[in-house]
Each structure stands twice: as C-alpha cells, then as structure tokens.
Amino acid sequence: MNIAHKIISSHLLSGEMVPGQEIGLRVDQTLTQDATGTMAWLQFEALGLCSVQTELSVSYVDHNTLQMGFRNPDDHRFLRTCAAHFGAVFSPAGSGICHQLHLENFARPGRILLGSDSHTPNAGGMGCLAMGAGGLSVALAMAGQP
C-alpha cells in the first residue's frame, strides 16, 4: 500500500476501500480561516457540543485582515471566542497564511487534516492526508463525525 492507502485504512470508520465507494474517515485535525471559518464555527456551535472532538483544530485569521468597518473585526472576535470556548488554537491576523503555517507547525505524518481552505492539501507535504472541504463538513469533523 502507498502512504495514502495506509492513512485511509488506519482511519477507516465505515465502508470499504474500494474505488468509487463512499467511506467514513476519522479526522485528526481541522483548520478554518476567517473567510470560511465564521460559517463553519456557527455550524459547529449549532451542534451543541462543549468542545471540539479532534486532537487539534486551528482557527486562522489570515484572509480578511482588512479592518475597515465592523464586519471583519467582529468576525475575528467571534473566531477568537469560539477557539477559546471550544478548545481550538487561535492564530491571529499577521501570523501568516493557514496552509503554510499548518504545514510548518501542526501537520504530522499519518494524520488526516480537513480544512475549510482550498489550499489545505499543502500540508500533505508533511506526510498527512490533507483535504479541503466545505464549512459544514469541517464543522462535523470538529464534532468527531466521519
């Protein structure tokens, strides 16, 4: 088996590893960023859980950093509050871009990362299986769902 097959088989919760068949995987890590993360965190909050169920979830502020008006600062405060309340790591504006920071600081070989950023697969350079997804999929992964 190649590395992708090994990671998938070690995280397989439902289904069979057959091309074209749907499977459910245990997600180890998630990332959100401020352009897509607000909706993901609102969806997670609606699930009614006390904390994220992943080994690591990171909320990055790195896309909508322009602070004109109230919308972006309000979103950033919401993301910081969600991270603190639900047990995620918060990366504030100015720290860097999520797909590079996650690769350098958090990605681990053999893990599965699901992120609400289309460049999430960049973390695959560390030997993890990293995929971009929509906010609801990331929220469900943070809730421990396959």
N, C-alpha and C positions, 0 to 999 in steps of 0.2 A: 504494500500500500504506500502511496505517496503521503506527504505530510498533511494535505487537506483531508484525505480519507481517514488518516489516523485521528485527526482532531474531531472530525464528524462522528466517527464511531465511538470515541470516548465521551461524547456529549449527547449521543442519541437518546432521546426520551420516548419517542414514538415513531412508528413507521419503519421501513426497511431501506437500506442504502441501495436503492435500485434507481437508475436514471429515469427521470420523469415522474417519480413517486414523491408525494408530499411527506416531509419528515418534520419532527419537532426536536429542537435542539435546546439544551441548557445554555444560556448566555451568561458568561462570567463577568463581562464588563459592558458598560454603556457610556456613550458620550452624547451630549447635546450641546448645541451652540445657540447663541441668542437669537438668530434669525428664525430657527425652527424649534428651539428649546422651550419657548414660552408655552406653545400649544402642547408639546409633549408633557411638560410638567403639570399643566392644567388637567390633562387627561389622566396622568398618574394620580394627582390629588383626588380626582373624582372616584378613583378605585377604593378610596377609604383605608388605605394601608398606613401604618405608623412609620415605616421606613422602607428604603429600597431593599430588595432581596438579592441583589447581585453582590459579588465580592468587591466590586468597585463601580461606582457611577460618578462621572465628572460632568459638571455644568460649566461650559466655557462661555465667556463673553469676548467675542473676537470678530464678529461680522458687522453688527450695527453699533459701532462705537461712537458715531457722531452724536453729540449731546445737545443738539438744538431742539428746543421744545421739550415736552414732558414724556413722550411715548417711550423712547429708548431708555432714559434713566429709570422710568417706572418699571419697565420690563427687567432691567438689570437688578433693581431692588427685589423684585419678585423672585428672580432666579437665585439670588444670594440667599433669600429667606427660605426658599424650597430646599436648597442644598443643605443649609444648616438644620432645618426641621426634619428632613427625611434621611440624612446621613450620607449625602454626596459630597464630593470635593468640589469647591468653587474656585474657578480660575478667572480672576477679574480682567477687565479690559487692560490692554497694554502688556499682558504676559506672553502673548504670541497666539498663533493660529492653531486651532484644536488638532488638526490632523498631524501636524509636526510635533506639537507638544505631547500628544498622547503617545506617539511613536517613541519619543525620547524619554518620557518619564513613567509611563504606565503599561505600555504593551508588554506582554510576556509570551514567550513561546508556548504553544499548545493551548492557548486560551481562545475563547470566542468573544469578539467585540462587535456590538451592534451600535451604530451611531446615526444620529439624525443629520449627518452631513455627507454629501455625495463623495467626498474625498476620504472617508473613513478607511477604505481599503489600503491607504498609505501605511497604516500600522501593520499590515501584513508583512512588511519588510523585517519585522522582528520575529516572524515565525508564528504569528497568531492568525486565525481566520477572522478577518475584519470585513464587515459589510455595512453599507449604508442602507437605511430604511426610513420609512415614514415615521412621524411622531407617535402615532398610536402603537405601532409595532415596538418602538423603543420604550414607550411607557409600559407596555405589557411585559417586556423583557425586564425592566426595572422591578416589576411586580413579581418576578420569578416564573412567569409563564413562558412556555416554549415558543 
